[in-house]
């Protein structure tokens, strides 16, 4: 699949933005693990929500990265046909 330079740039910027957002959710998950001032049921509910949001972002990133791993491996000479 050939992509135009503009489409690649857009995809790259989207990937960068999603990675930044994913880092925020990862930090929130770590914060919830040490949040002892909240009742356990609230911590559990918030942690569940955070993990759901994190899973959505990871799924979107995997869809954007499809094919890039293989291309990187090919460019590094790791794929032999």
C-alpha positions in Angstrom: 0.0 0.0 0.0 1.5 3.2 -1.1 0.8 6.3 1.0 1.3 9.9 0.0 3.8 12.0 2.1 0.9 14.0 3.5 -0.9 10.9 4.7 2.3 9.5 6.3 2.8 12.8 8.0 -0.8 12.9 9.3 -0.5 9.3 10.5 2.8 10.1 12.3 1.3 13.1 14.1 -1.7 11.0 15.1 0.5 8.3 16.4 2.6 10.8 18.4 -0.5 12.4 19.9 -1.9 9.0 20.9 1.3 7.9 22.5 1.3 11.1 24.6 -2.3 10.4 25.7 -1.4 6.8 26.4 1.5 7.9 28.7 -1.0 10.0 30.7 -3.3 7.0 31.2 -0.3 4.8 32.2 0.7 7.4 34.8 -2.9 7.6 36.1 -2.9 3.8 36.5 0.3 4.0 38.6 -1.3 6.8 40.6 -4.3 4.7 41.4 -2.2 1.8 42.6 -0.8 4.0 45.3 -3.9 6.1 46.1 -4.6 4.9 49.7 -6.8 7.9 50.5 -9.6 6.5 48.3 -11.9 3.7 49.4 -11.1 0.3 47.8 -14.3 0.2 45.7 -13.6 3.6 44.2 -10.0 2.7 43.4 -11.2 -0.5 41.7 -13.8 1.3 39.6 -11.4 4.1 38.6 -8.6 1.5 37.8 -11.1 -0.5 35.7 -12.0 2.7 33.7 -8.4 3.6 33.3 -7.5 0.2 31.9 -10.4 0.3 29.5 -9.3 3.7 28.1 -5.7 2.4 27.9 -6.8 -0.7 26.0 -8.7 1.5 23.5 -5.6 3.6 22.8 -3.4 0.6 22.5 -5.9 -0.9 20.0 -5.9 2.3 17.9 -2.1 2.4 18.0 -1.8 -1.2 16.9 -4.1 -0.4 13.9 -1.9 2.6 13.0 1.3 0.7 13.3 0.2 -2.2 11.2 2.9 -3.0 8.7 5.5 -0.6 10.2 7.1 -3.4 12.2 7.5 -5.6 9.2 8.9 -2.6 7.2 11.4 -1.8 10.0 12.5 -5.4 10.2 13.0 -5.5 6.4 15.0 -2.2 6.4 17.3 -3.6 9.1 17.8 -6.8 7.2 16.0 -9.1 9.7 13.5 -10.4 7.2 14.6 -12.9 4.6 12.3 -13.8 1.9 
